[in-house]
């Protein structure tokens, strides 16, 4: 036994910490969806303390740089939960942090069936859903005829679908008309009237006359019932035709989308200021919100609401690893819990975030339903640096109920704002130092957010990698933009992950739109008119037969109803005349049942 303990001790000394470090690195990389590096790990068993040195986490959206590097992280743990394979952190300390550093070697891509790679793919699809308009300044003398594929036009698709609906409505009207049993009713009534046409009480006798009147009244009741069925058919026909009319309006609505689609193919510059704002700042805005969606999605995965069993991959072994299922009860200890962290961090490296910061967090756990409290966090700058005057980030992760809700608010002043490459000109816009405010809320499936950027130090630099000779319109727009020295931009996001919406506006939008109208208004209007005419031609080829069919359905159904009413009214009149003629000879006589 002594030999066994000795071997185990030396094995732990030689390989234990290295094995745990490699395990944490592998698990962290899979969990976060980006490469995690840890240079060294030290475990002090008697004090339940763990030290991690040389931590680097790669940016999942740019594998050539790190989100941060940390020289030292020290964790003081509560010993009792360790016996249950759970982590409760009493104290956390961090030293020497650097952000946005370049990696000596690009991080490896995280692949496989894990959640993080799927989440990264999902947010990339989320970003691709936005329809960012083009800011194209194509010279108008080079515009060519546009070849449109009719099958890609929404209005054509709507017309084809409406044609199928028209067939369904016509079948419903035919079935309703057949269900009237109109001809049987008319024929039966006409035969009865013809049989009793030249009869009277004298020829029929009192009993025969009474039975004839009863037959006539029953026939009249059948005619009245048929008239009620006709009115029911009117309702069916009107409802069906009205639905088709709504479909025609949907074609017109889709046609407006097709105008915009065709214009993007022709790359015409837009007169609309919101389109210009989205063209200028859409990509950089989507990138910001994409990162927020990614990290909140991971938070929901690893700190889910509720006490349902949670699954994780089982440990590797010779046989199948299987799945580990974690069952939790309301009185148990969370698998991971950081009760409170108050850390002063000095970020070095000479980057944009260099300076001293205070970081605080509370109730960070993998089982928020057990704890019953939302996780809170805050970051603020405590000393000015060379590139940031003030910074404050506050947020909460509320996963205590079935509907998770994440809120992040960030504001910075005197911060170096990101440069933006113009999508149509060989220039880069450098806002310099300014203010930036961002709010992001992910409530259930609903997204909402706003990003505001302001700067009074706007400069314009030529992009040497895209230098070329500008055409006349590009030269005019470049002259307008390079004369602007301040920036005021607001971007709003809303909707859901599967149907997001983006709206961007800035002080540059109106100036560009006004210049486009002044310089090339007539030429752009003529080009847009040609595009609209081509779309109208393709749409009319498919929608005109549908419109004619709907009009024919309306006319046919109205004619059928009118004919049915005329025939039934005529039969009812004849039946009433015979009833009156026969009933006149029976006045004063006792009535038979049914008369």
URVEN-V727792 format. One record per pair of residues at least 24 apart in sequence whose C-alpha atoms are under 10 Angstrom apart, sorted by the first residue. I is the first residue (numbers start at 0). J is the second residue. If there is no record, write none. Layout:
i = {I/I}
j = {J/J}
This chain:
i = {15/15/15/16/16/16/17/20/24/27/28/28/28/28/28/28/29/29/29/29/29/29/29/29/30/30/30/30/30/30/30/30/31/31/31/31/31/31/31/31/31/31/31/31/31/31/31/32/32/32/32/32/32/32/32/32/32/32/32/32/32/32/33/33/33/33/33/33/33/33/33/33/33/33/33/33/33/34/34/34/34/34/34/34/34/34/35/35/35/36/36/37/37/37/38/39/40/40/41/42/43/44/45/46/46/46/46/47/47/47/47/47/47/47/48/48/48/48/48/48/48/48/48/48/49/49/49/49/49/50/50/50/50/51/52/53/54/55/55/55/55/55/56/56/57/57/57/57/57/57/57/58/58/58/58/59/59/59/59/59/59/59/59/60/60/60/60/60/61/61/62/62/62/62/62/62/62/63/63/63/63/63/63/63/63/63/64/64/64/64/64/64/64/64/64/65/65/65/65/65/65/65/65/66/66/66/66/66/67/67/67/67/67/67/67/68/68/68/68/68/68/68/68/68/69/69/69/69/69/69/69/69/70/70/70/70/71/71/72/76/80/80/80/80/81/83/83/84/84/85/85/85/85/85/86/86/86/86/86/86/86/87/87/87/87/87/87/87/87/88/88/88/88/88/88/88/89/89/89/89/89/90/90/90/90/90/90/91/91/91/91/91/92/92/92/92/92/93/93/93/93/93/93/94/94/94/94/94/95/95/95/95/95/96/96/96/96/96/96/96/96/96/97/97/97/97/97/97/97/97/97/97/97/98/98/98/98/98/98/98/98/99/99/99/99/100/100/100/113/113/114/114/114/114/115/115/115/115/115/118/118/118/118/118/118/119/119/119/119/119/119/119/120/121/121/121/121/121/122/122/122/122/122/122/122/122/122/123/123/123/123/124/124/124/125/125/125/125/125/125/125/125/126/126/126/126/126/126/126/126/127/128/128/128/128/128/129/129/129/129/129/129/129/130/130/130/130/130/130/131/131/131/131/131/131/131/131/131/131/131/131/132/132/132/132/132/132/132/132/132/132/132/132/132/132/133/133/133/133/133/133/133/133/133/133/133/133/133/133/134/134/134/134/134/134/134/134/134/134/134/134/134/134/134/135/135/135/135/135/135/135/135/135/135/135/135/136/136/136/136/136/136/136/136/136/136/136/136/136/136/137/137/137/137/137/137/137/137/137/138/138/138/138/138/138/138/138/139/139/139/139/139/139/140/142/142/142/142/143/143/144/144/144/144/144/145/145/145/145/145/145/145/146/146/146/146/147/147/147/147/147/147/147/148/148/148/149/149/149/149/149/150/151/151/152/152/152/152/152/152/152/152/152/152/153/153/153/153/153/153/153/153/153/153/153/154/154/154/154/154/154/154/154/154/154/154/154/154/154/154/154/154/155/155/155/155/155/155/155/155/155/155/155/156/156/156/156/156/157/157/157/157/157/157/157/157/157/157/157/158/158/158/158/158/158/158/158/158/158/158/158/158/158/158/159/159/159/160/160/161/161/161/161/161/161/161/161/161/161/161/161/162/162/162/162/162/162/162/162/162/163/164/164/164/164/164/165/165/165/165/165/165/165/165/165/165/166/166/166/167/168/168/168/168/168/168/168/168/168/169/169/169/169/169/169/169/169/169/171/171/171/171/172/172/172/172/172/172/172/172/172/172/173/173/173/174/175/175/175/175/175/175/175/176/176/176/176/176/176/176/176/176/176/178/178/178/178/179/179/179/179/179/179/179/179/179/180/180/181/181/181/181/181/181/181/181/182/182/182/184/184/184/184/184/184/184/184/185/185/185/185/185/185/185/185/185/185/186/187/187/187/187/188/188/188/188/188/188/188/188/188/188/188/188/189/189/189/189/189/189/191/191/191/191/192/192/192/192/192/192/192/192/193/195/195/195/195/196/196/196/196/197/198/198/198/199/199/199/199/199/199/200/200/200/200/200/200/201/201/203/205/205/205/205/206/206/206/208/208/208/208/208/209/209/209/209/209/209/209/209/209/209/210/210/210/210/211/211/211/211/211/212/212/212/212/212/212/212/212/212/212/212/213/213/213/213/213/214/214/214/214/215/215/215/215/215/215/215/215/215/216/216/216/216/216/216/216/217/217/217/218/218/218/219/219/219/219/219/219/219/219/220/221/221/222/222/222/222/222/222/223/223/223/225/225/225/226/226/226/226/226/226/229/229/229/229/229/229/230/230/232/232/232/233/233/233/233/235/236/236/236/236/236/236/237/237/237/239/239/239/240/240/240/240/240/241/241/243/243/243/243/244/244/244/247/247/247/247/250/250/251/251/251/254/254/254/254/255/255/257/257/257/257/257/258/258/258/258/258/258/258/258/259/259/259/260/260/261/261/261/261/261/262/262/262/262/262/264/265/265/265/267/267/267/267/268/268/268/268/268/268/269/269/269/269/269/269/270/270/270/270/270/270/270/270/270/270/270/271/271/271/271/271/271/271/272/272/272/272/272/272/272/272/272/272/272/273/273/273/273/273/273/273/274/274/274/274/274/275/275/275/275/275/275/275/275/275/276/276/276/276/276/276/276/276/276/276/276/276/276/277/277/277/277/277/277/277/278/278/278/278/278/279/279/279/279/279/279/279/279/279/279/279/280/280/280/280/280/280/280/280/280/280/280/281/281/281/281/281/282/282/282/283/283/283/283/284/284/284/284/284/284/284/284/284/285/285/285/287/287/288/288/288/288/288/288/288/288/288/288/291/291/291/291/291/292/292/292/292/292/295/295/295/295/295/295/295/296/296/298/298/298/298/298/299/299/299/299/299/299/299/300/301/301/301/302/302/302/302/302/302/302/302/302/302/302/302/302/303/303/303/303/303/303/303/303/303/303/303/303/304/304/304/304/304/304/304/304/304/304/304/304/304/305/305/305/305/305/305/305/305/305/305/306/306/306/306/306/306/307/309/327/327/327/328/328/329/329/329/329/329/330/330/331/331/331/332/332/332/333/333/333/333/333/333/333/334/334/334/335/335/335/335/335/335/336/336/336/336/336/336/336/336/337/337/337/337/337/337/338/338/338/338/339/339/339/339/340/341/341/342/343/343/343/343/344/344/344/345/345/345/346/349/349/349/350/350/351/351/351/351/351/351/351/352/352/352/352/352/352/352/352/353/353/353/353/353/353/354/354/354/354/354/354/354/354/354/355/355/355/355/355/355/356/356/356/356/356/356/356/357/357/357/358/358/358/359/360/360/360/361/362/363/363/364/365/366/366/367/367/367/367/367/368/368/368/368/368/369/370/371/371/371/371/372/372/372/372/372/373/373/373/373/373/373/373/374/374/374/375/376/377/377/377/378/379/379/379/380/383/384/384/385/385/385/386/386/386/386/386/386/386/387/387/387/387/387/387/387/387/388/388/388/388/388/388/388/389/389/389/390/390/390/390/391/392/392/392/393/394/394/394/395/396/397/401/402/402/402/403/403/403/403/404/404/404/404/404/404/405/405/405/405/405/405/406/406/406/406/406/406/406/407/407/407/407/407/407/408/408/408/408/408/408/408/409/409/409/409/409/409/410/410/410/410/410/410/410/411/411/411/411/412/412/412/413/414/415/416/416/416/418/418/418/418/419/420/420/420/420/421/423/423/424/424/424/424/424/424/424/424/424/424/425/425/425/425/425/425/425/425/425/425/425/425/426/426/426/426/426/426/426/426/426/426/426/427/427/427/427/427/427/428/428/428/428/428/428/428/428/428/429/429/429/429/429/429/429/429/430/430/430/430/430/430/430/430/430/430/431/431/431/431/431/432/432/433/433/433/434/435/435/436/437/437/437/438/439/439/439/440/440/441/441/441/442/443/444/444/444/444/445/445/445/445/445/445/445/446/446/446/446/446/446/446/446/447/447/447/447/447/447/447/447/448/448/448/448/448/448/449/449/449/449/449/449/449/449/450/450/450/450/450/450/451/451/451/451/451/451/451/451/452/452/452/452/452/452/453/453/453/453/453/453/454/454/454/454/454/455/455/455/455/455/456/456/456/456/457/457/457/457/457/457/458/458/458/458/458/459/459/471/472/472/472/472/475/475/475/475/476/476/476/476/476/476/477/479/479/479/479/480/480/480/483/483}
j = {40/41/42/40/41/42/41/51/54/56/56/57/107/108/109/115/109/110/111/112/113/114/115/116/109/113/114/115/116/297/300/301/56/57/59/109/113/114/115/116/118/119/293/294/297/298/301/57/58/59/108/109/110/113/114/115/116/117/118/119/293/297/57/58/59/60/61/62/65/106/107/108/109/110/115/116/119/58/59/62/65/105/106/107/108/109/65/106/107/68/106/68/69/70/70/71/71/72/73/74/75/78/78/75/76/77/78/74/75/76/77/78/81/88/73/74/75/76/77/78/88/89/90/91/73/74/75/76/91/74/75/92/93/93/94/95/96/96/97/98/100/102/98/106/99/100/101/102/105/106/107/99/100/106/290/106/107/108/109/116/119/290/293/119/123/286/289/290/105/106/101/102/104/105/106/107/108/99/100/101/102/103/104/105/106/107/98/99/100/101/102/103/104/105/106/97/98/99/100/101/102/105/106/97/98/99/100/101/96/97/98/99/100/101/346/95/96/97/98/99/100/346/347/348/93/94/95/96/97/98/344/346/94/95/96/97/95/96/96/337/332/333/334/335/334/332/334/334/335/332/333/334/335/336/332/333/334/335/336/337/364/332/333/334/335/336/337/338/364/335/336/337/338/339/340/363/336/337/338/339/340/337/338/339/340/341/342/337/339/340/341/342/340/341/342/343/344/341/342/343/344/345/358/342/343/344/345/346/344/345/346/347/348/344/345/346/347/348/352/353/354/355/344/345/346/347/348/349/350/351/352/353/354/346/347/348/349/350/351/352/353/348/350/351/352/348/349/350/311/312/296/297/300/301/293/294/296/297/300/292/293/294/296/297/300/289/290/292/293/294/296/297/293/292/293/296/496/497/288/289/290/291/292/293/294/296/496/286/289/290/293/289/496/497/285/289/292/495/496/497/498/499/282/285/286/288/289/292/496/499/285/496/497/498/499/500/281/282/285/498/499/500/501/277/278/281/499/500/501/274/275/276/277/278/279/280/281/282/285/501/502/259/260/263/266/268/269/273/274/275/276/277/278/279/281/262/263/264/266/267/268/269/274/275/277/278/279/422/423/263/266/267/268/269/274/275/276/277/278/279/421/422/423/424/263/265/266/267/268/269/275/278/422/423/424/473/266/267/268/269/423/424/469/470/471/472/473/474/476/515/265/266/267/268/423/470/471/472/473/267/469/470/471/472/473/519/522/267/472/519/522/523/526/522/265/266/267/526/265/526/265/526/529/530/533/261/262/264/265/529/530/533/261/264/265/533/260/261/264/530/533/534/537/261/534/537/534/537/538/540/541/537/257/260/253/254/256/257/258/260/261/534/537/538/249/250/251/252/253/254/255/256/257/260/538/247/249/250/251/252/253/254/255/256/257/534/535/537/538/539/541/542/250/253/254/257/534/537/538/539/540/541/542/250/253/538/541/542/246/247/249/250/251/252/253/254/538/541/542/246/247/249/250/251/253/538/539/540/541/542/543/544/545/546/541/542/545/246/545/242/243/244/245/246/247/249/250/542/545/546/549/243/246/541/542/544/545/546/548/549/545/239/242/243/246/545/239/240/242/243/246/545/546/548/549/552/548/549/552/239/235/236/238/239/240/242/243/549/552/236/239/240/548/549/552/553/555/556/232/235/236/239/232/233/235/236/237/239/240/552/555/556/232/236/556/232/228/229/231/232/233/235/236/228/229/231/232/233/236/556/559/560/563/225/228/229/232/224/225/226/227/228/229/231/232/563/225/228/222/225/226/228/229/563/566/567/563/566/567/218/219/221/222/224/225/567/570/218/221/222/225/563/566/567/569/570/571/570/218/221/222/570/214/215/217/218/219/221/222/567/570/571/573/574/218/569/570/571/573/574/215/218/574/577/218/570/573/574/575/576/577/578/573/574/577/578/581/573/576/577/580/577/577/580/581/577/580/581/582/583/584/580/581/582/583/584/585/581/584/581/581/584/585/588/585/590/591/578/581/582/584/585/578/581/582/584/585/590/591/592/593/594/591/592/593/594/577/578/581/582/594/574/575/577/578/579/580/581/582/585/593/594/578/591/592/593/594/574/578/593/594/571/573/574/575/576/577/578/581/594/571/574/575/577/578/593/594/574/593/594/570/571/574/567/570/571/572/573/574/575/578/571/567/571/566/567/568/570/571/574/567/568/571/563/564/567/560/563/564/566/567/568/559/560/561/563/564/567/560/564/556/559/560/556/557/559/560/556/552/553/555/556/557/560/553/556/557/549/552/553/549/550/552/553/556/549/553/545/546/549/550/546/549/550/542/545/546/549/538/542/535/538/542/531/534/535/538/531/534/530/531/534/535/538/527/528/530/531/532/533/534/535/527/530/531/530/534/527/530/531/533/534/526/527/529/530/531/530/526/527/530/523/524/526/527/512/515/516/519/523/527/511/512/515/516/523/527/508/509/511/512/513/514/515/516/520/523/524/508/509/511/512/513/515/516/503/504/505/506/507/508/509/510/511/512/513/502/503/504/505/508/509/512/502/503/504/508/512/503/504/505/507/508/509/510/511/512/488/489/490/502/503/504/505/506/507/508/509/511/512/490/501/502/503/504/505/508/421/422/423/503/508/419/420/421/422/423/428/503/504/505/507/508/419/420/421/422/488/489/490/502/503/504/505/490/501/502/503/504/419/420/422/417/418/419/420/449/450/489/490/491/492/501/502/503/490/492/501/437/450/437/438/439/446/447/448/449/450/491/492/407/439/440/441/448/439/440/441/446/496/396/404/405/406/407/440/441/405/441/365/396/398/403/405/365/396/397/398/403/404/405/365/364/365/366/335/363/364/365/366/367/368/374/396/397/398/399/403/364/365/366/367/368/397/398/399/400/401/402/403/365/366/367/368/369/371/397/398/399/400/401/402/403/329/366/367/368/369/398/399/400/401/402/366/367/368/369/399/401/368/366/366/368/369/368/369/366/368/369/370/371/369/370/366/369/370/366/369/370/364/365/366/367/368/369/370/364/365/366/362/363/364/365/366/367/361/362/363/364/365/366/367/370/361/362/363/364/365/374/362/363/364/374/363/374/375/376/376/376/377/378/378/379/380/381/378/380/381/380/381/382/384/384/385/386/385/386/384/385/386/387/414/415/416/380/384/385/386/387/390/414/415/382/383/384/385/386/387/380/381/382/383/384/385/386/387/388/379/380/381/382/383/384/380/381/382/383/389/390/391/381/382/391/391/392/393/393/393/394/395/395/396/395/396/398/398/398/399/396/397/398/399/400/397/398/399/400/401/399/399/397/398/399/400/396/397/398/399/400/397/398/399/400/403/404/405/398/399/405/406/407/407/408/409/409/409/410/411/411/413/413/414/413/414/415/412/413/414/415/416/431/432/411/412/413/414/415/432/433/434/412/413/414/415/432/433/434/413/414/434/414/434/435/436/436/436/437/438/438/438/439/440/440/441/442/443/442/443/444/441/442/443/444/440/441/442/443/444/445/439/440/441/442/443/446/438/439/440/441/442/447/448/437/438/439/440/441/448/436/437/438/439/440/448/449/435/436/437/438/439/450/434/435/436/437/438/450/451/435/436/437/452/436/453/454/454/454/454/452/453/454/457/458/459/460/459/459/460/461/462/462/473/477/461/462/465/466/467/469/473/474/476/477/460/461/462/463/464/465/466/467/468/469/473/477/459/460/461/462/463/464/465/466/477/480/481/458/459/460/461/462/463/457/458/459/460/461/462/480/481/486/454/456/457/458/459/460/484/486/454/455/456/457/458/459/484/485/486/487/455/456/457/458/485/456/457/457/485/486/487/488/489/489/489/490/491/491/491/492/493/492/493/493/495/496/495/495/494/495/496/497/493/494/495/496/497/498/499/492/493/494/495/496/498/499/500/491/492/493/494/495/499/500/501/490/491/492/493/494/501/489/490/491/492/493/501/502/503/488/489/490/491/492/503/487/488/489/490/491/503/504/505/486/487/488/489/490/505/485/486/487/488/489/505/484/485/486/487/488/483/484/485/486/487/483/484/485/486/481/482/483/484/485/486/482/483/484/485/486/483/484/518/514/515/518/519/511/514/515/518/510/511/512/514/515/518/511/507/510/511/514/507/510/511/507/510}
